Amino acid sequence: MGVGKRGNLVNIIDFGLVKKYRDKRTHPHIPWRENRNLTGTARYASINTHMGVEQSRRDDMESLGYVMLYFCRGSLPWKGLKATAAKQKYDSIVAKKMTTRTEIICRGLPNEFAIYLNYTRSLRFDDNPDYVYLRKIFRDLVCEGFQYDYVFDWTVQIPVQIPEECIGHCPLHEPFSDSRYIQ
């Protein structure tokens, strides 16, 4: 997360699974392929990724939806499923994703989350997601009675109680010896 004047930025640092969705020279969309291995984190993977289909922009958008839901809820219906082997766990996760209605996944959140997830799940492999529409859904939501104050959880100073005997003596607290706030 950004700090100070850049506290409103989220820095994404792991691009290990990134690939072009269009051929560099000829520009057509990458081809549909099946029997692909699951790549990425199963918790956030799209249903099609679980099913072994080549990933495309639709899968990125569905995954982003799961990440946003996780940020809002702190959990997802398929988090913590138990299995003895990775394949069994992945199968359980995709089964839960496929059988849990979007309205249940998004329960308690604004309807825009269900709209977003239904939209992304309806995209075909080579569809061009309407990014303007998707951003507008959430921008409109933010404008509904929410005052954007540019204060984020990670930029707020939280008072902590540090025992007096630790101040100046505990190596872990040295950076905070002049302050009782986590910076």
KOLVOMAR-601505 format. One record per residue (C-alpha): residue in three letters; x, y, z; residue number from 1. Coordinates in nm, 2 decimals. Layout:
N
NODE   res        x        y        z     n
NODE   ALA        X        Y        Z   NUM
...
END
This chain:
183
NODE   res        x        y        z     n
NODE   MET     0.00     0.00     0.00     1
NODE   GLY     0.12     0.35    -0.07     2
NODE   VAL     0.23     0.56     0.22     3
NODE   GLY     0.22     0.94     0.29     4
NODE   LYS     0.10     1.14    -0.01     5
NODE   ARG     0.08     0.82    -0.21     6
NODE   GLY    -0.14     0.65     0.05     7
NODE   ASN    -0.43     0.62    -0.20     8
NODE   LEU    -0.23     0.39    -0.42     9
NODE   VAL    -0.24     0.01    -0.42    10
NODE   ASN     0.08    -0.13    -0.56    11
NODE   ILE     0.05    -0.46    -0.74    12
NODE   ILE     0.39    -0.63    -0.75    13
NODE   ASP     0.33    -0.99    -0.87    14
NODE   PHE     0.30    -1.01    -1.24    15
NODE   GLY     0.43    -1.37    -1.26    16
NODE   LEU     0.12    -1.50    -1.43    17
NODE   VAL     0.07    -1.22    -1.68    18
NODE   LYS     0.05    -1.29    -2.05    19
NODE   LYS    -0.07    -1.10    -2.36    20
NODE   TYR    -0.42    -1.18    -2.47    21
NODE   ARG    -0.35    -1.07    -2.82    22
NODE   ASP    -0.08    -1.20    -3.05    23
NODE   LYS     0.20    -0.93    -3.07    24
NODE   ARG     0.23    -0.94    -3.44    25
NODE   THR    -0.10    -1.03    -3.59    26
NODE   HIS    -0.33    -0.90    -3.31    27
NODE   PRO    -0.60    -1.17    -3.30    28
NODE   HIS    -0.72    -1.29    -2.96    29
NODE   ILE    -0.52    -1.58    -2.81    30
NODE   PRO    -0.69    -1.91    -2.91    31
NODE   TRP    -0.93    -2.10    -2.69    32
NODE   ARG    -0.76    -2.40    -2.53    33
NODE   GLU    -0.87    -2.66    -2.29    34
NODE   ASN    -0.70    -2.89    -2.04    35
NODE   ARG    -0.50    -2.61    -1.89    36
NODE   ASN    -0.37    -2.64    -1.54    37
NODE   LEU    -0.51    -2.41    -1.27    38
NODE   THR    -0.27    -2.12    -1.23    39
NODE   GLY    -0.30    -1.86    -0.95    40
NODE   THR    -0.48    -1.88    -0.62    41
NODE   ALA    -0.78    -2.11    -0.63    42
NODE   ARG    -0.98    -1.89    -0.40    43
NODE   TYR    -0.99    -1.61    -0.65    44
NODE   ALA    -0.97    -1.81    -0.98    45
NODE   SER    -1.26    -1.79    -1.22    46
NODE   ILE    -1.49    -2.09    -1.28    47
NODE   ASN    -1.35    -2.13    -1.63    48
NODE   THR    -1.00    -2.14    -1.50    49
NODE   HIS    -1.10    -2.42    -1.26    50
NODE   MET    -1.25    -2.60    -1.56    51
NODE   GLY    -0.92    -2.60    -1.74    52
NODE   VAL    -1.01    -2.33    -2.00    53
NODE   GLU    -0.74    -2.09    -2.12    54
NODE   GLN    -0.77    -1.76    -1.92    55
NODE   SER    -0.87    -1.44    -2.08    56
NODE   ARG    -0.99    -1.09    -1.98    57
NODE   ARG    -1.32    -1.23    -1.85    58
NODE   ASP    -1.14    -1.44    -1.60    59
NODE   ASP    -0.93    -1.15    -1.48    60
NODE   MET    -1.25    -0.96    -1.42    61
NODE   GLU    -1.42    -1.25    -1.24    62
NODE   SER    -1.11    -1.29    -1.02    63
NODE   LEU    -1.11    -0.92    -0.94    64
NODE   GLY    -1.47    -0.96    -0.83    65
NODE   TYR    -1.38    -1.23    -0.59    66
NODE   VAL    -1.09    -1.02    -0.45    67
NODE   MET    -1.33    -0.72    -0.40    68
NODE   LEU    -1.58    -0.95    -0.23    69
NODE   TYR    -1.31    -1.08    -0.01    70
NODE   PHE    -1.20    -0.73     0.08    71
NODE   CYS    -1.56    -0.64     0.18    72
NODE   ARG    -1.64    -0.96     0.37    73
NODE   GLY    -1.31    -1.09     0.49    74
NODE   SER    -1.41    -1.43     0.36    75
NODE   LEU    -1.57    -1.62     0.07    76
NODE   PRO    -1.81    -1.92     0.08    77
NODE   TRP    -1.54    -2.15    -0.04    78
NODE   LYS    -1.27    -2.04     0.19    79
NODE   GLY    -1.16    -2.30     0.44    80
NODE   LEU    -1.30    -2.60     0.26    81
NODE   LYS    -1.12    -2.91     0.38    82
NODE   ALA    -0.97    -3.18     0.15    83
NODE   THR    -0.69    -3.43     0.16    84
NODE   ALA    -0.53    -3.34    -0.17    85
NODE   ALA    -0.50    -3.02    -0.38    86
NODE   LYS    -0.71    -3.15    -0.67    87
NODE   GLN    -0.99    -3.25    -0.43    88
NODE   LYS    -0.98    -2.90    -0.27    89
NODE   TYR    -0.98    -2.73    -0.61    90
NODE   ASP    -1.28    -2.95    -0.71    91
NODE   SER    -1.46    -2.85    -0.39    92
NODE   ILE    -1.39    -2.49    -0.45    93
NODE   VAL    -1.52    -2.48    -0.81    94
NODE   ALA    -1.83    -2.69    -0.71    95
NODE   LYS    -1.91    -2.43    -0.44    96
NODE   LYS    -1.85    -2.14    -0.69    97
NODE   MET    -2.08    -2.31    -0.94    98
NODE   THR    -2.36    -2.40    -0.70    99
NODE   THR    -2.37    -2.08    -0.49   100
NODE   ARG    -2.60    -1.82    -0.64   101
NODE   THR    -2.45    -1.48    -0.70   102
NODE   GLU    -2.71    -1.32    -0.47   103
NODE   ILE    -2.59    -1.55    -0.19   104
NODE   ILE    -2.22    -1.47    -0.25   105
NODE   CYS    -2.30    -1.10    -0.25   106
NODE   ARG    -2.56    -1.10     0.03   107
NODE   GLY    -2.54    -0.80     0.26   108
NODE   LEU    -2.35    -0.60     0.00   109
NODE   PRO    -2.49    -0.34    -0.25   110
NODE   ASN    -2.65    -0.49    -0.55   111
NODE   GLU    -2.37    -0.36    -0.77   112
NODE   PHE    -2.15    -0.65    -0.66   113
NODE   ALA    -2.40    -0.90    -0.79   114
NODE   ILE    -2.44    -0.70    -1.11   115
NODE   TYR    -2.06    -0.70    -1.16   116
NODE   LEU    -2.02    -1.07    -1.09   117
NODE   ASN    -2.31    -1.17    -1.31   118
NODE   TYR    -2.18    -0.95    -1.59   119
NODE   THR    -1.82    -1.10    -1.57   120
NODE   ARG    -1.95    -1.45    -1.55   121
NODE   SER    -2.16    -1.40    -1.86   122
NODE   LEU    -1.87    -1.29    -2.08   123
NODE   ARG    -1.75    -1.52    -2.36   124
NODE   PHE    -1.38    -1.61    -2.39   125
NODE   ASP    -1.28    -1.34    -2.64   126
NODE   ASP    -1.53    -1.07    -2.54   127
NODE   ASN    -1.40    -0.73    -2.47   128
NODE   PRO    -1.52    -0.64    -2.12   129
NODE   ASP    -1.70    -0.30    -2.09   130
NODE   TYR    -1.45    -0.16    -1.85   131
NODE   VAL    -1.62     0.19    -1.86   132
NODE   TYR    -1.95     0.03    -1.76   133
NODE   LEU    -1.79    -0.18    -1.48   134
NODE   ARG    -1.61     0.12    -1.33   135
NODE   LYS    -1.93     0.33    -1.36   136
NODE   ILE    -2.12     0.07    -1.15   137
NODE   PHE    -1.89     0.13    -0.86   138
NODE   ARG    -1.84     0.50    -0.91   139
NODE   ASP    -2.21     0.55    -0.90   140
NODE   LEU    -2.22     0.34    -0.58   141
NODE   VAL    -1.95     0.55    -0.42   142
NODE   CYS    -2.15     0.87    -0.50   143
NODE   GLU    -2.46     0.74    -0.33   144
NODE   GLY    -2.43     0.89     0.01   145
NODE   PHE    -2.06     0.81     0.05   146
NODE   GLN    -1.82     1.10     0.11   147
NODE   TYR    -1.48     1.01    -0.02   148
NODE   ASP    -1.24     1.14     0.24   149
NODE   TYR    -0.92     0.98     0.10   150
NODE   VAL    -0.86     0.82     0.44   151
NODE   PHE    -0.77     0.45     0.41   152
NODE   ASP    -0.74     0.18     0.68   153
NODE   TRP    -0.36     0.17     0.61   154
NODE   THR    -0.31     0.54     0.64   155
NODE   VAL    -0.48     0.59     0.98   156
NODE   GLN    -0.27     0.61     1.29   157
NODE   ILE    -0.39     0.36     1.55   158
NODE   PRO    -0.31     0.42     1.91   159
NODE   VAL    -0.14     0.12     2.07   160
NODE   GLN    -0.04     0.07     2.43   161
NODE   ILE     0.33    -0.01     2.47   162
NODE   PRO     0.43    -0.10     2.82   163
NODE   GLU     0.66     0.17     2.96   164
NODE   GLU     0.93    -0.08     3.04   165
NODE   CYS     0.95    -0.17     2.66   166
NODE   ILE     1.00     0.18     2.53   167
NODE   GLY     1.36     0.23     2.44   168
NODE   HIS     1.45    -0.13     2.55   169
NODE   CYS     1.27    -0.37     2.32   170
NODE   PRO     1.44    -0.39     1.98   171
NODE   LEU     1.10    -0.45     1.80   172
NODE   HIS     0.97    -0.12     1.94   173
NODE   GLU     1.28     0.10     1.88   174
NODE   PRO     1.13     0.27     1.57   175
NODE   PHE     0.82     0.37     1.78   176
NODE   SER     1.01     0.48     2.09   177
NODE   ASP     0.92     0.85     2.03   178
NODE   SER     0.55     0.78     1.95   179
NODE   ARG     0.27     0.56     2.07   180
NODE   TYR     0.13     0.52     1.71   181
NODE   ILE     0.19     0.26     1.45   182
NODE   GLN     0.32     0.46     1.15   183
END
